Amino acid sequence: MYVLPIQKSIVMEKIRRNAAKKKILRQEMTAQTYSKLFSFFTDEVKVIYWVEKLLVKTLPAIQKAAANAELQKEFADHLKQSKIHVARLEQVFDFIGEKAMEKKCDAMESLIAEGKFIIEDNTQRTCARDIELIIAAQKAEYYEIATYVSLVRLAHTLGLDEIADLLQTTLAEEDQTNHNLDEITENEMNQMFVQELEPAGRPADL
């Protein structure tokens, strides 16, 4: 439920008092400091909200560009997860009494552009291009992971334990996606090695 601006200060004060009761806030944290941290937290949620919605739009093209069936499935699974992440962030906005809004992230926009360039620069669906796509995807994953780690910590500091739990769930899923991409990369590299050995008639003992 969206809280009107005139009520926002009341909502923030209730959250701050709740945090103090749980002994999450340090005694020296003033209301002004809390307000600044809360504002920063909200801005970062808006940024990652924009990021997740951008991924929902761009992942289908990246999935289609992948040659490896396992990689295609991983991108498809991550698309489903990203849609869930968007819904979770909307829960976060609702909890803190903010309207769900996006804030553009130039860094992620550049990373997505890198993935698009890989697809446009090399139209052949090969293991080599798959590896390039994975590297580009993992750069985006590392950004997301770093952001969610920071948001979880901030949520705990602000006494927003329920929000921290939601964000921690998303963080665990991002970590798993990154791990899966690591494994696919290794498999792709092994496949490239096999393909290079076969024309020379050398045995591939893998």
Stockholm file with secondary structure:
# STOCKHOLM 1.0

chainA/1-206         MYVLPIQKSIVMEKIRRNAAKKKILRQEMTAQTYSKLFSFFTDEVKVIYWVEKLLVKTLPAIQKAAANAELQKEFADHLKQSKIHVARLEQVFDFIGEKAMEKKCDAMESLIAEGKFIIEDNTQRTCARDIELIIAAQKAEYYEIATYVSLVRLAHTLGLDEIADLLQTTLAEEDQTNHNLDEITENEMNQMFVQELEPAGRPADL
#=GR chainA/1-206 SS CCCCHHHHHHHHHHHHHHHHHTTCSCTTCCHHHHHHHHHHHHHHHHHHHHHHHHHHHHHHHHHHHCCSHHHHHHHHHHHHHHHHHHHHHHHHHHHHTCCCCCCCCHHHHHHHHHHHHHHHHCCSCCHHHHHHHHHHHHHHHHHHHHHHHHHHHHHHHTTCHHHHHHHHHHHHHHHHHHHHHHHHHHHHHHHHHHHHHGGGTCCCCC
#=GC SS_cons         CCCCHHHHHHHHHHHHHHHHHTTCSCTTCCHHHHHHHHHHHHHHHHHHHHHHHHHHHHHHHHHHHCCSHHHHHHHHHHHHHHHHHHHHHHHHHHHHTCCCCCCCCHHHHHHHHHHHHHHHHCCSCCHHHHHHHHHHHHHHHHHHHHHHHHHHHHHHHTTCHHHHHHHHHHHHHHHHHHHHHHHHHHHHHHHHHHHHHGGGTCCCCC
//
